Amino acid sequence: MTTKTEKLNIDQLRNRARRLFLSAATIDSFLEWATPRQIDAASRLLAAELENREASKRGRLLRRARFPWSKASRATTSPT
């Protein structure tokens, strides 16, 4: 019998795995033999991957945007 916490972990794992485009069959196959600790570890792994992808996406979008800089805000060297 699964507890409420285990059910929450399984639901989180399914959601994260689907966001990473893993098939439902692959997820079900993993859940058939995985222990609660393995499910927790896999869920944390998927969460970290999603966070890293989101951070990379934000960085890539910011680099691509190339926001204009005012000349006053740029560091310049004064003639000496």
mmJSON file of the N, C-alpha and C atoms, coordinates in Angstrom:
{"data_MODEL":{"atom_site":{
"group_PDB":["ATOM","ATOM","ATOM","ATOM","ATOM","ATOM","ATOM","ATOM","ATOM","ATOM","ATOM","ATOM","ATOM","ATOM","ATOM","ATOM","ATOM","ATOM","ATOM","ATOM","ATOM","ATOM","ATOM","ATOM","ATOM","ATOM","ATOM","ATOM","ATOM","ATOM","ATOM","ATOM","ATOM","ATOM","ATOM","ATOM","ATOM","ATOM","ATOM","ATOM","ATOM","ATOM","ATOM","ATOM","ATOM","ATOM","ATOM","ATOM","ATOM","ATOM","ATOM","ATOM","ATOM","ATOM","ATOM","ATOM","ATOM","ATOM","ATOM","ATOM","ATOM","ATOM","ATOM","ATOM","ATOM","ATOM","ATOM","ATOM","ATOM","ATOM","ATOM","ATOM","ATOM","ATOM","ATOM","ATOM","ATOM","ATOM","ATOM","ATOM","ATOM","ATOM","ATOM","ATOM","ATOM","ATOM","ATOM","ATOM","ATOM","ATOM","ATOM","ATOM","ATOM","ATOM","ATOM","ATOM","ATOM","ATOM","ATOM","ATOM","ATOM","ATOM","ATOM","ATOM","ATOM","ATOM","ATOM","ATOM","ATOM","ATOM","ATOM","ATOM","ATOM","ATOM","ATOM","ATOM","ATOM","ATOM","ATOM","ATOM","ATOM","ATOM","ATOM","ATOM","ATOM","ATOM","ATOM","ATOM","ATOM","ATOM","ATOM","ATOM","ATOM","ATOM","ATOM","ATOM","ATOM","ATOM","ATOM","ATOM","ATOM","ATOM","ATOM","ATOM","ATOM","ATOM","ATOM","ATOM","ATOM","ATOM","ATOM","ATOM","ATOM","ATOM","ATOM","ATOM","ATOM","ATOM","ATOM","ATOM","ATOM","ATOM","ATOM","ATOM","ATOM","ATOM","ATOM","ATOM","ATOM","ATOM","ATOM","ATOM","ATOM","ATOM","ATOM","ATOM","ATOM","ATOM","ATOM","ATOM","ATOM","ATOM","ATOM","ATOM","ATOM","ATOM","ATOM","ATOM","ATOM","ATOM","ATOM","ATOM","ATOM","ATOM","ATOM","ATOM","ATOM","ATOM","ATOM","ATOM","ATOM","ATOM","ATOM","ATOM","ATOM","ATOM","ATOM","ATOM","ATOM","ATOM","ATOM","ATOM","ATOM","ATOM","ATOM","ATOM","ATOM","ATOM","ATOM","ATOM","ATOM","ATOM","ATOM","ATOM","ATOM","ATOM","ATOM","ATOM","ATOM","ATOM","ATOM","ATOM","ATOM","ATOM","ATOM","ATOM","ATOM","ATOM","ATOM","ATOM"],
"id":[1,2,3,4,5,6,7,8,9,10,11,12,13,14,15,16,17,18,19,20,21,22,23,24,25,26,27,28,29,30,31,32,33,34,35,36,37,38,39,40,41,42,43,44,45,46,47,48,49,50,51,52,53,54,55,56,57,58,59,60,61,62,63,64,65,66,67,68,69,70,71,72,73,74,75,76,77,78,79,80,81,82,83,84,85,86,87,88,89,90,91,92,93,94,95,96,97,98,99,100,101,102,103,104,105,106,107,108,109,110,111,112,113,114,115,116,117,118,119,120,121,122,123,124,125,126,127,128,129,130,131,132,133,134,135,136,137,138,139,140,141,142,143,144,145,146,147,148,149,150,151,152,153,154,155,156,157,158,159,160,161,162,163,164,165,166,167,168,169,170,171,172,173,174,175,176,177,178,179,180,181,182,183,184,185,186,187,188,189,190,191,192,193,194,195,196,197,198,199,200,201,202,203,204,205,206,207,208,209,210,211,212,213,214,215,216,217,218,219,220,221,222,223,224,225,226,227,228,229,230,231,232,233,234,235,236,237,238,239,240],
"type_symbol":["N","C","C","N","C","C","N","C","C","N","C","C","N","C","C","N","C","C","N","C","C","N","C","C","N","C","C","N","C","C","N","C","C","N","C","C","N","C","C","N","C","C","N","C","C","N","C","C","N","C","C","N","C","C","N","C","C","N","C","C","N","C","C","N","C","C","N","C","C","N","C","C","N","C","C","N","C","C","N","C","C","N","C","C","N","C","C","N","C","C","N","C","C","N","C","C","N","C","C","N","C","C","N","C","C","N","C","C","N","C","C","N","C","C","N","C","C","N","C","C","N","C","C","N","C","C","N","C","C","N","C","C","N","C","C","N","C","C","N","C","C","N","C","C","N","C","C","N","C","C","N","C","C","N","C","C","N","C","C","N","C","C","N","C","C","N","C","C","N","C","C","N","C","C","N","C","C","N","C","C","N","C","C","N","C","C","N","C","C","N","C","C","N","C","C","N","C","C","N","C","C","N","C","C","N","C","C","N","C","C","N","C","C","N","C","C","N","C","C","N","C","C","N","C","C","N","C","C","N","C","C","N","C","C","N","C","C","N","C","C"],
"label_atom_id":["N","CA","C","N","CA","C","N","CA","C","N","CA","C","N","CA","C","N","CA","C","N","CA","C","N","CA","C","N","CA","C","N","CA","C","N","CA","C","N","CA","C","N","CA","C","N","CA","C","N","CA","C","N","CA","C","N","CA","C","N","CA","C","N","CA","C","N","CA","C","N","CA","C","N","CA","C","N","CA","C","N","CA","C","N","CA","C","N","CA","C","N","CA","C","N","CA","C","N","CA","C","N","CA","C","N","CA","C","N","CA","C","N","CA","C","N","CA","C","N","CA","C","N","CA","C","N","CA","C","N","CA","C","N","CA","C","N","CA","C","N","CA","C","N","CA","C","N","CA","C","N","CA","C","N","CA","C","N","CA","C","N","CA","C","N","CA","C","N","CA","C","N","CA","C","N","CA","C","N","CA","C","N","CA","C","N","CA","C","N","CA","C","N","CA","C","N","CA","C","N","CA","C","N","CA","C","N","CA","C","N","CA","C","N","CA","C","N","CA","C","N","CA","C","N","CA","C","N","CA","C","N","CA","C","N","CA","C","N","CA","C","N","CA","C","N","CA","C","N","CA","C","N","CA","C","N","CA","C","N","CA","C","N","CA","C","N","CA","C","N","CA","C","N","CA","C","N","CA","C"],
"label_alt_id":[null,null,null,null,null,null,null,null,null,null,null,null,null,null,null,null,null,null,null,null,null,null,null,null,null,null,null,null,null,null,null,null,null,null,null,null,null,null,null,null,null,null,null,null,null,null,null,null,null,null,null,null,null,null,null,null,null,null,null,null,null,null,null,null,null,null,null,null,null,null,null,null,null,null,null,null,null,null,null,null,null,null,null,null,null,null,null,null,null,null,null,null,null,null,null,null,null,null,null,null,null,null,null,null,null,null,null,null,null,null,null,null,null,null,null,null,null,null,null,null,null,null,null,null,null,null,null,null,null,null,null,null,null,null,null,null,null,null,null,null,null,null,null,null,null,null,null,null,null,null,null,null,null,null,null,null,null,null,null,null,null,null,null,null,null,null,null,null,null,null,null,null,null,null,null,null,null,null,null,null,null,null,null,null,null,null,null,null,null,null,null,null,null,null,null,null,null,null,null,null,null,null,null,null,null,null,null,null,null,null,null,null,null,null,null,null,null,null,null,null,null,null,null,null,null,null,null,null,null,null,null,null,null,null,null,null,null,null,null,null],
"label_comp_id":["MET","MET","MET","THR","THR","THR","THR","THR","THR","LYS","LYS","LYS","THR","THR","THR","GLU","GLU","GLU","LYS","LYS","LYS","LEU","LEU","LEU","ASN","ASN","ASN","ILE","ILE","ILE","ASP","ASP","ASP","GLN","GLN","GLN","LEU","LEU","LEU","ARG","ARG","ARG","ASN","ASN","ASN","ARG","ARG","ARG","ALA","ALA","ALA","ARG","ARG","ARG","ARG","ARG","ARG","LEU","LEU","LEU","PHE","PHE","PHE","LEU","LEU","LEU","SER","SER","SER","ALA","ALA","ALA","ALA","ALA","ALA","THR","THR","THR","ILE","ILE","ILE","ASP","ASP","ASP","SER","SER","SER","PHE","PHE","PHE","LEU","LEU","LEU","GLU","GLU","GLU","TRP","TRP","TRP","ALA","ALA","ALA","THR","THR","THR","PRO","PRO","PRO","ARG","ARG","ARG","GLN","GLN","GLN","ILE","ILE","ILE","ASP","ASP","ASP","ALA","ALA","ALA","ALA","ALA","ALA","SER","SER","SER","ARG","ARG","ARG","LEU","LEU","LEU","LEU","LEU","LEU","ALA","ALA","ALA","ALA","ALA","ALA","GLU","GLU","GLU","LEU","LEU","LEU","GLU","GLU","GLU","ASN","ASN","ASN","ARG","ARG","ARG","GLU","GLU","GLU","ALA","ALA","ALA","SER","SER","SER","LYS","LYS","LYS","ARG","ARG","ARG","GLY","GLY","GLY","ARG","ARG","ARG","LEU","LEU","LEU","LEU","LEU","LEU","ARG","ARG","ARG","ARG","ARG","ARG","ALA","ALA","ALA","ARG","ARG","ARG","PHE","PHE","PHE","PRO","PRO","PRO","TRP","TRP","TRP","SER","SER","SER","LYS","LYS","LYS","ALA","ALA","ALA","SER","SER","SER","ARG","ARG","ARG","ALA","ALA","ALA","THR","THR","THR","THR","THR","THR","SER","SER","SER","PRO","PRO","PRO","THR","THR","THR"],
"label_asym_id":["A","A","A","A","A","A","A","A","A","A","A","A","A","A","A","A","A","A","A","A","A","A","A","A","A","A","A","A","A","A","A","A","A","A","A","A","A","A","A","A","A","A","A","A","A","A","A","A","A","A","A","A","A","A","A","A","A","A","A","A","A","A","A","A","A","A","A","A","A","A","A","A","A","A","A","A","A","A","A","A","A","A","A","A","A","A","A","A","A","A","A","A","A","A","A","A","A","A","A","A","A","A","A","A","A","A","A","A","A","A","A","A","A","A","A","A","A","A","A","A","A","A","A","A","A","A","A","A","A","A","A","A","A","A","A","A","A","A","A","A","A","A","A","A","A","A","A","A","A","A","A","A","A","A","A","A","A","A","A","A","A","A","A","A","A","A","A","A","A","A","A","A","A","A","A","A","A","A","A","A","A","A","A","A","A","A","A","A","A","A","A","A","A","A","A","A","A","A","A","A","A","A","A","A","A","A","A","A","A","A","A","A","A","A","A","A","A","A","A","A","A","A","A","A","A","A","A","A","A","A","A","A","A","A","A","A","A","A","A","A"],
"label_entity_id":["1","1","1","1","1","1","1","1","1","1","1","1","1","1","1","1","1","1","1","1","1","1","1","1","1","1","1","1","1","1","1","1","1","1","1","1","1","1","1","1","1","1","1","1","1","1","1","1","1","1","1","1","1","1","1","1","1","1","1","1","1","1","1","1","1","1","1","1","1","1","1","1","1","1","1","1","1","1","1","1","1","1","1","1","1","1","1","1","1","1","1","1","1","1","1","1","1","1","1","1","1","1","1","1","1","1","1","1","1","1","1","1","1","1","1","1","1","1","1","1","1","1","1","1","1","1","1","1","1","1","1","1","1","1","1","1","1","1","1","1","1","1","1","1","1","1","1","1","1","1","1","1","1","1","1","1","1","1","1","1","1","1","1","1","1","1","1","1","1","1","1","1","1","1","1","1","1","1","1","1","1","1","1","1","1","1","1","1","1","1","1","1","1","1","1","1","1","1","1","1","1","1","1","1","1","1","1","1","1","1","1","1","1","1","1","1","1","1","1","1","1","1","1","1","1","1","1","1","1","1","1","1","1","1","1","1","1","1","1","1"],
"label_seq_id":[1,1,1,2,2,2,3,3,3,4,4,4,5,5,5,6,6,6,7,7,7,8,8,8,9,9,9,10,10,10,11,11,11,12,12,12,13,13,13,14,14,14,15,15,15,16,16,16,17,17,17,18,18,18,19,19,19,20,20,20,21,21,21,22,22,22,23,23,23,24,24,24,25,25,25,26,26,26,27,27,27,28,28,28,29,29,29,30,30,30,31,31,31,32,32,32,33,33,33,34,34,34,35,35,35,36,36,36,37,37,37,38,38,38,39,39,39,40,40,40,41,41,41,42,42,42,43,43,43,44,44,44,45,45,45,46,46,46,47,47,47,48,48,48,49,49,49,50,50,50,51,51,51,52,52,52,53,53,53,54,54,54,55,55,55,56,56,56,57,57,57,58,58,58,59,59,59,60,60,60,61,61,61,62,62,62,63,63,63,64,64,64,65,65,65,66,66,66,67,67,67,68,68,68,69,69,69,70,70,70,71,71,71,72,72,72,73,73,73,74,74,74,75,75,75,76,76,76,77,77,77,78,78,78,79,79,79,80,80,80],
"pdbx_PDB_ins_code":[null,null,null,null,null,null,null,null,null,null,null,null,null,null,null,null,null,null,null,null,null,null,null,null,null,null,null,null,null,null,null,null,null,null,null,null,null,null,null,null,null,null,null,null,null,null,null,null,null,null,null,null,null,null,null,null,null,null,null,null,null,null,null,null,null,null,null,null,null,null,null,null,null,null,null,null,null,null,null,null,null,null,null,null,null,null,null,null,null,null,null,null,null,null,null,null,null,null,null,null,null,null,null,null,null,null,null,null,null,null,null,null,null,null,null,null,null,null,null,null,null,null,null,null,null,null,null,null,null,null,null,null,null,null,null,null,null,null,null,null,null,null,null,null,null,null,null,null,null,null,null,null,null,null,null,null,null,null,null,null,null,null,null,null,null,null,null,null,null,null,null,null,null,null,null,null,null,null,null,null,null,null,null,null,null,null,null,null,null,null,null,null,null,null,null,null,null,null,null,null,null,null,null,null,null,null,null,null,null,null,null,null,null,null,null,null,null,null,null,null,null,null,null,null,null,null,null,null,null,null,null,null,null,null,null,null,null,null,null,null],
"Cartn_x":[0.843,0.0,0.889,0.587,1.395,0.859,1.777,1.385,1.156,0.637,0.366,1.656,2.737,4.027,4.562,4.463,4.936,4.121,2.816,1.96,2.363,2.659,3.103,4.414,5.366,6.655,6.473,5.578,5.324,4.702,3.763,3.127,4.14,5.022,6.06,7.0,7.385,8.288,7.637,6.396,5.696,5.647,5.305,5.202,6.553,7.591,8.924,9.425,9.187,9.637,8.916,7.631,6.888,7.373,7.757,8.298,9.625,10.334,11.592,11.367,10.101,9.708,10.01,9.97,10.048,8.653,8.575,7.263,6.636,5.314,4.583,5.001,5.275,5.695,7.044,7.96,9.263,9.103,8.267,8.026,7.396,6.384,5.714,6.679,7.535,8.519,9.455,9.901,10.768,10.042,8.794,8.042,7.679,7.691,7.371,8.39,9.642,10.686,11.392,11.178,11.915,11.409,12.341,12.001,11.631,10.988,10.654,11.871,13.007,14.221,14.734,14.614,15.026,14.101,12.824,11.867,12.194,12.512,12.879,14.149,15.14,16.402,16.172,15.394,15.119,14.336,13.411,12.629,13.527,14.461,15.406,16.304,16.73,17.562,16.811,15.565,14.766,14.505,14.264,14.043,15.288,16.46,17.704,17.921,17.623,17.782,16.852,15.604,14.656,15.094,15.594,16.078,17.272,18.207,19.38,18.989,18.031,17.572,16.919,16.121,15.453,16.486,17.505,18.555,19.326,19.613,20.305,19.456,18.167,17.252,17.213,17.109,17.096,18.391,19.52,20.809,20.933,20.485,20.537,19.658,18.456,17.559,18.132,18.756,19.36,20.526,21.346,22.466,21.951,20.894,20.342,19.689,19.11,18.404,19.363,20.569,21.586,21.004,20.602,19.991,20.941,20.41,21.28,21.854,23.068,23.748,23.911,23.704,23.979,25.487,25.995,27.433,27.906,27.054,27.426,27.617,26.909,27.007,28.198,28.817,29.965,31.219,32.021,33.275,34.248,34.748,35.737,36.966,38.038,39.261,39.402,39.792,39.979,41.4,41.555,42.913,43.765,44.952,45.854,47.145],
"Cartn_y":[-1.179,0.0,1.243,2.171,3.372,4.446,5.176,6.258,7.521,8.544,9.816,10.431,10.33,10.884,10.144,8.815,8.035,8.368,8.527,8.88,10.235,11.203,12.521,12.416,11.613,11.429,10.803,9.822,9.16,10.142,10.943,11.935,12.973,13.425,14.383,13.766,12.53,11.853,11.734,11.324,11.203,12.558,13.595,14.933,15.389,15.235,15.672,14.844,13.552,12.682,13.017,13.309,13.668,15.008,15.934,17.213,17.017,15.929,15.613,14.644,14.457,13.666,12.174,11.656,10.215,9.639,8.481,7.894,7.349,7.243,6.686,5.237,4.506,3.105,3.01,3.917,3.926,4.242,5.211,5.585,4.418,3.795,2.658,1.503,1.244,0.17,0.441,1.676,2.046,1.894,2.344,2.316,0.902,-0.063,-1.445,-2.036,-1.706,-2.342,-1.381,-0.088,0.895,0.929,1.102,1.262,2.723,3.028,4.432,5.354,4.874,5.704,5.937,4.936,5.101,6.067,6.004,6.935,8.357,8.539,9.855,10.365,9.501,9.901,10.267,9.473,9.759,11.062,11.287,12.524,13.744,13.637,14.733,14.959,13.891,13.988,14.711,14.325,14.959,16.428,16.733,18.125,18.964,18.425,19.154,19.384,18.389,18.533,19.608,19.612,20.632,22.027,22.165,23.46,23.932,23.025,23.384,23.783,23.07,23.426,24.802,25.09,26.392,27.501,27.281,28.291,28.514,27.452,27.582,28.331,28.035,28.716,30.214,30.579,32.0,32.684,32.054,32.625,32.784,31.78,31.833,32.973,33.114,34.187,35.562,35.71,36.988,37.326,36.333,36.577,36.943,36.28,36.541,37.922,38.375,39.661,40.819,40.72,41.766,43.146,43.313,44.575,45.732,46.866,48.022,48.601,49.059,49.686,51.161,51.981,53.406,53.602,54.588,54.828,55.217,55.882,56.321,55.133,54.037,52.895,51.998,52.188,51.365,51.884,50.959,51.353,51.82,52.993,53.532,53.977,54.011,54.51,55.968,56.738,58.164,58.405,59.367,59.652,60.256,59.763,60.301,60.748],
"Cartn_z":[0.0,0.0,0.0,-0.882,-0.962,-0.029,0.564,1.449,0.623,1.277,0.593,0.067,0.844,0.428,-0.789,-0.779,-1.917,-3.165,-3.005,-4.134,-4.701,-3.808,-4.235,-5.006,-4.492,-5.167,-6.545,-6.641,-7.921,-8.903,-8.427,-9.297,-9.769,-8.863,-9.241,-10.275,-10.042,-10.973,-12.341,-12.394,-13.677,-14.393,-13.666,-14.256,-14.803,-14.011,-14.451,-15.632,-15.589,-16.679,-17.977,-17.895,-19.091,-19.653,-18.776,-19.239,-19.965,-19.64,-20.316,-21.477,-21.839,-22.997,-22.857,-21.631,-21.438,-21.631,-22.235,-22.508,-21.228,-21.239,-20.093,-19.867,-20.939,-20.806,-20.089,-20.388,-19.725,-18.244,-17.946,-16.548,-15.789,-16.38,-15.735,-15.509,-16.478,-16.345,-15.172,-15.036,-13.919,-12.592,-12.525,-11.276,-10.827,-11.744,-11.386,-10.414,-10.577,-9.753,-8.806,-8.933,-8.134,-6.691,-5.787,-4.37,-4.122,-3.004,-2.715,-2.717,-2.222,-2.225,-3.641,-4.497,-5.886,-6.617,-6.312,-6.906,-6.472,-5.19,-4.684,-5.362,-5.49,-6.128,-7.596,-8.297,-9.709,-9.85,-8.945,-8.98,-8.763,-7.829,-7.591,-8.798,-9.431,-10.627,-11.741,-11.962,-13.001,-12.675,-11.403,-10.988,-11.258,-10.926,-11.167,-12.656,-13.468,-14.921,-15.464,-15.014,-15.465,-15.039,-13.814,-13.339,-14.158,-14.458,-15.255,-16.671,-17.239,-18.584,-18.589,-17.559,-17.478,-17.31,-16.486,-16.299,-17.606,-18.321,-19.608,-20.613,-20.598,-21.514,-21.23,-19.944,-19.576,-20.009,-19.743,-20.13,-21.627,-22.355,-23.813,-24.345,-23.775,-24.213,-23.892,-22.721,-22.371,-23.29,-23.601,-24.517,-25.912,-26.33,-27.654,-27.711,-26.605,-26.586,-26.794,-26.268,-26.404,-26.119,-24.893,-24.5,-24.767,-25.249,-25.535,-24.246,-24.338,-23.2,-23.502,-22.522,-22.732,-22.62,-23.324,-23.302,-21.904,-21.152,-19.803,-18.862,-19.125,-18.219,-18.527,-19.677,-20.038,-19.346,-18.916,-18.269,-19.352,-19.208,-20.155,-19.398,-20.095,-19.48,-19.815,-18.84,-19.092,-19.592,-20.504,-20.999,-19.893,-19.746,-18.709,-19.321],
"occupancy":[1.0,1.0,1.0,1.0,1.0,1.0,1.0,1.0,1.0,1.0,1.0,1.0,1.0,1.0,1.0,1.0,1.0,1.0,1.0,1.0,1.0,1.0,1.0,1.0,1.0,1.0,1.0,1.0,1.0,1.0,1.0,1.0,1.0,1.0,1.0,1.0,1.0,1.0,1.0,1.0,1.0,1.0,1.0,1.0,1.0,1.0,1.0,1.0,1.0,1.0,1.0,1.0,1.0,1.0,1.0,1.0,1.0,1.0,1.0,1.0,1.0,1.0,1.0,1.0,1.0,1.0,1.0,1.0,1.0,1.0,1.0,1.0,1.0,1.0,1.0,1.0,1.0,1.0,1.0,1.0,1.0,1.0,1.0,1.0,1.0,1.0,1.0,1.0,1.0,1.0,1.0,1.0,1.0,1.0,1.0,1.0,1.0,1.0,1.0,1.0,1.0,1.0,1.0,1.0,1.0,1.0,1.0,1.0,1.0,1.0,1.0,1.0,1.0,1.0,1.0,1.0,1.0,1.0,1.0,1.0,1.0,1.0,1.0,1.0,1.0,1.0,1.0,1.0,1.0,1.0,1.0,1.0,1.0,1.0,1.0,1.0,1.0,1.0,1.0,1.0,1.0,1.0,1.0,1.0,1.0,1.0,1.0,1.0,1.0,1.0,1.0,1.0,1.0,1.0,1.0,1.0,1.0,1.0,1.0,1.0,1.0,1.0,1.0,1.0,1.0,1.0,1.0,1.0,1.0,1.0,1.0,1.0,1.0,1.0,1.0,1.0,1.0,1.0,1.0,1.0,1.0,1.0,1.0,1.0,1.0,1.0,1.0,1.0,1.0,1.0,1.0,1.0,1.0,1.0,1.0,1.0,1.0,1.0,1.0,1.0,1.0,1.0,1.0,1.0,1.0,1.0,1.0,1.0,1.0,1.0,1.0,1.0,1.0,1.0,1.0,1.0,1.0,1.0,1.0,1.0,1.0,1.0,1.0,1.0,1.0,1.0,1.0,1.0,1.0,1.0,1.0,1.0,1.0,1.0,1.0,1.0,1.0,1.0,1.0,1.0],
"B_iso_or_equiv":[0.0,0.0,0.0,0.0,0.0,0.0,0.0,0.0,0.0,0.0,0.0,0.0,0.0,0.0,0.0,0.0,0.0,0.0,0.0,0.0,0.0,0.0,0.0,0.0,0.0,0.0,0.0,0.0,0.0,0.0,0.0,0.0,0.0,0.0,0.0,0.0,0.0,0.0,0.0,0.0,0.0,0.0,0.0,0.0,0.0,0.0,0.0,0.0,0.0,0.0,0.0,0.0,0.0,0.0,0.0,0.0,0.0,0.0,0.0,0.0,0.0,0.0,0.0,0.0,0.0,0.0,0.0,0.0,0.0,0.0,0.0,0.0,0.0,0.0,0.0,0.0,0.0,0.0,0.0,0.0,0.0,0.0,0.0,0.0,0.0,0.0,0.0,0.0,0.0,0.0,0.0,0.0,0.0,0.0,0.0,0.0,0.0,0.0,0.0,0.0,0.0,0.0,0.0,0.0,0.0,0.0,0.0,0.0,0.0,0.0,0.0,0.0,0.0,0.0,0.0,0.0,0.0,0.0,0.0,0.0,0.0,0.0,0.0,0.0,0.0,0.0,0.0,0.0,0.0,0.0,0.0,0.0,0.0,0.0,0.0,0.0,0.0,0.0,0.0,0.0,0.0,0.0,0.0,0.0,0.0,0.0,0.0,0.0,0.0,0.0,0.0,0.0,0.0,0.0,0.0,0.0,0.0,0.0,0.0,0.0,0.0,0.0,0.0,0.0,0.0,0.0,0.0,0.0,0.0,0.0,0.0,0.0,0.0,0.0,0.0,0.0,0.0,0.0,0.0,0.0,0.0,0.0,0.0,0.0,0.0,0.0,0.0,0.0,0.0,0.0,0.0,0.0,0.0,0.0,0.0,0.0,0.0,0.0,0.0,0.0,0.0,0.0,0.0,0.0,0.0,0.0,0.0,0.0,0.0,0.0,0.0,0.0,0.0,0.0,0.0,0.0,0.0,0.0,0.0,0.0,0.0,0.0,0.0,0.0,0.0,0.0,0.0,0.0,0.0,0.0,0.0,0.0,0.0,0.0,0.0,0.0,0.0,0.0,0.0,0.0],
"pdbx_formal_charge":[null,null,null,null,null,null,null,null,null,null,null,null,null,null,null,null,null,null,null,null,null,null,null,null,null,null,null,null,null,null,null,null,null,null,null,null,null,null,null,null,null,null,null,null,null,null,null,null,null,null,null,null,null,null,null,null,null,null,null,null,null,null,null,null,null,null,null,null,null,null,null,null,null,null,null,null,null,null,null,null,null,null,null,null,null,null,null,null,null,null,null,null,null,null,null,null,null,null,null,null,null,null,null,null,null,null,null,null,null,null,null,null,null,null,null,null,null,null,null,null,null,null,null,null,null,null,null,null,null,null,null,null,null,null,null,null,null,null,null,null,null,null,null,null,null,null,null,null,null,null,null,null,null,null,null,null,null,null,null,null,null,null,null,null,null,null,null,null,null,null,null,null,null,null,null,null,null,null,null,null,null,null,null,null,null,null,null,null,null,null,null,null,null,null,null,null,null,null,null,null,null,null,null,null,null,null,null,null,null,null,null,null,null,null,null,null,null,null,null,null,null,null,null,null,null,null,null,null,null,null,null,null,null,null,null,null,null,null,null,null],
"auth_seq_id":[1,1,1,2,2,2,3,3,3,4,4,4,5,5,5,6,6,6,7,7,7,8,8,8,9,9,9,10,10,10,11,11,11,12,12,12,13,13,13,14,14,14,15,15,15,16,16,16,17,17,17,18,18,18,19,19,19,20,20,20,21,21,21,22,22,22,23,23,23,24,24,24,25,25,25,26,26,26,27,27,27,28,28,28,29,29,29,30,30,30,31,31,31,32,32,32,33,33,33,34,34,34,35,35,35,36,36,36,37,37,37,38,38,38,39,39,39,40,40,40,41,41,41,42,42,42,43,43,43,44,44,44,45,45,45,46,46,46,47,47,47,48,48,48,49,49,49,50,50,50,51,51,51,52,52,52,53,53,53,54,54,54,55,55,55,56,56,56,57,57,57,58,58,58,59,59,59,60,60,60,61,61,61,62,62,62,63,63,63,64,64,64,65,65,65,66,66,66,67,67,67,68,68,68,69,69,69,70,70,70,71,71,71,72,72,72,73,73,73,74,74,74,75,75,75,76,76,76,77,77,77,78,78,78,79,79,79,80,80,80],
"auth_comp_id":["MET","MET","MET","THR","THR","THR","THR","THR","THR","LYS","LYS","LYS","THR","THR","THR","GLU","GLU","GLU","LYS","LYS","LYS","LEU","LEU","LEU","ASN","ASN","ASN","ILE","ILE","ILE","ASP","ASP","ASP","GLN","GLN","GLN","LEU","LEU","LEU","ARG","ARG","ARG","ASN","ASN","ASN","ARG","ARG","ARG","ALA","ALA","ALA","ARG","ARG","ARG","ARG","ARG","ARG","LEU","LEU","LEU","PHE","PHE","PHE","LEU","LEU","LEU","SER","SER","SER","ALA","ALA","ALA","ALA","ALA","ALA","THR","THR","THR","ILE","ILE","ILE","ASP","ASP","ASP","SER","SER","SER","PHE","PHE","PHE","LEU","LEU","LEU","GLU","GLU","GLU","TRP","TRP","TRP","ALA","ALA","ALA","THR","THR","THR","PRO","PRO","PRO","ARG","ARG","ARG","GLN","GLN","GLN","ILE","ILE","ILE","ASP","ASP","ASP","ALA","ALA","ALA","ALA","ALA","ALA","SER","SER","SER","ARG","ARG","ARG","LEU","LEU","LEU","LEU","LEU","LEU","ALA","ALA","ALA","ALA","ALA","ALA","GLU","GLU","GLU","LEU","LEU","LEU","GLU","GLU","GLU","ASN","ASN","ASN","ARG","ARG","ARG","GLU","GLU","GLU","ALA","ALA","ALA","SER","SER","SER","LYS","LYS","LYS","ARG","ARG","ARG","GLY","GLY","GLY","ARG","ARG","ARG","LEU","LEU","LEU","LEU","LEU","LEU","ARG","ARG","ARG","ARG","ARG","ARG","ALA","ALA","ALA","ARG","ARG","ARG","PHE","PHE","PHE","PRO","PRO","PRO","TRP","TRP","TRP","SER","SER","SER","LYS","LYS","LYS","ALA","ALA","ALA","SER","SER","SER","ARG","ARG","ARG","ALA","ALA","ALA","THR","THR","THR","THR","THR","THR","SER","SER","SER","PRO","PRO","PRO","THR","THR","THR"],
"auth_asym_id":["A","A","A","A","A","A","A","A","A","A","A","A","A","A","A","A","A","A","A","A","A","A","A","A","A","A","A","A","A","A","A","A","A","A","A","A","A","A","A","A","A","A","A","A","A","A","A","A","A","A","A","A","A","A","A","A","A","A","A","A","A","A","A","A","A","A","A","A","A","A","A","A","A","A","A","A","A","A","A","A","A","A","A","A","A","A","A","A","A","A","A","A","A","A","A","A","A","A","A","A","A","A","A","A","A","A","A","A","A","A","A","A","A","A","A","A","A","A","A","A","A","A","A","A","A","A","A","A","A","A","A","A","A","A","A","A","A","A","A","A","A","A","A","A","A","A","A","A","A","A","A","A","A","A","A","A","A","A","A","A","A","A","A","A","A","A","A","A","A","A","A","A","A","A","A","A","A","A","A","A","A","A","A","A","A","A","A","A","A","A","A","A","A","A","A","A","A","A","A","A","A","A","A","A","A","A","A","A","A","A","A","A","A","A","A","A","A","A","A","A","A","A","A","A","A","A","A","A","A","A","A","A","A","A","A","A","A","A","A","A"],
"auth_atom_id":["N","CA","C","N","CA","C","N","CA","C","N","CA","C","N","CA","C","N","CA","C","N","CA","C","N","CA","C","N","CA","C","N","CA","C","N","CA","C","N","CA","C","N","CA","C","N","CA","C","N","CA","C","N","CA","C","N","CA","C","N","CA","C","N","CA","C","N","CA","C","N","CA","C","N","CA","C","N","CA","C","N","CA","C","N","CA","C","N","CA","C","N","CA","C","N","CA","C","N","CA","C","N","CA","C","N","CA","C","N","CA","C","N","CA","C","N","CA","C","N","CA","C","N","CA","C","N","CA","C","N","CA","C","N","CA","C","N","CA","C","N","CA","C","N","CA","C","N","CA","C","N","CA","C","N","CA","C","N","CA","C","N","CA","C","N","CA","C","N","CA","C","N","CA","C","N","CA","C","N","CA","C","N","CA","C","N","CA","C","N","CA","C","N","CA","C","N","CA","C","N","CA","C","N","CA","C","N","CA","C","N","CA","C","N","CA","C","N","CA","C","N","CA","C","N","CA","C","N","CA","C","N","CA","C","N","CA","C","N","CA","C","N","CA","C","N","CA","C","N","CA","C","N","CA","C","N","CA","C","N","CA","C","N","CA","C","N","CA","C","N","CA","C","N","CA","C","N","CA","C"],
"pdbx_PDB_model_num":[1,1,1,1,1,1,1,1,1,1,1,1,1,1,1,1,1,1,1,1,1,1,1,1,1,1,1,1,1,1,1,1,1,1,1,1,1,1,1,1,1,1,1,1,1,1,1,1,1,1,1,1,1,1,1,1,1,1,1,1,1,1,1,1,1,1,1,1,1,1,1,1,1,1,1,1,1,1,1,1,1,1,1,1,1,1,1,1,1,1,1,1,1,1,1,1,1,1,1,1,1,1,1,1,1,1,1,1,1,1,1,1,1,1,1,1,1,1,1,1,1,1,1,1,1,1,1,1,1,1,1,1,1,1,1,1,1,1,1,1,1,1,1,1,1,1,1,1,1,1,1,1,1,1,1,1,1,1,1,1,1,1,1,1,1,1,1,1,1,1,1,1,1,1,1,1,1,1,1,1,1,1,1,1,1,1,1,1,1,1,1,1,1,1,1,1,1,1,1,1,1,1,1,1,1,1,1,1,1,1,1,1,1,1,1,1,1,1,1,1,1,1,1,1,1,1,1,1,1,1,1,1,1,1,1,1,1,1,1,1]
}}}
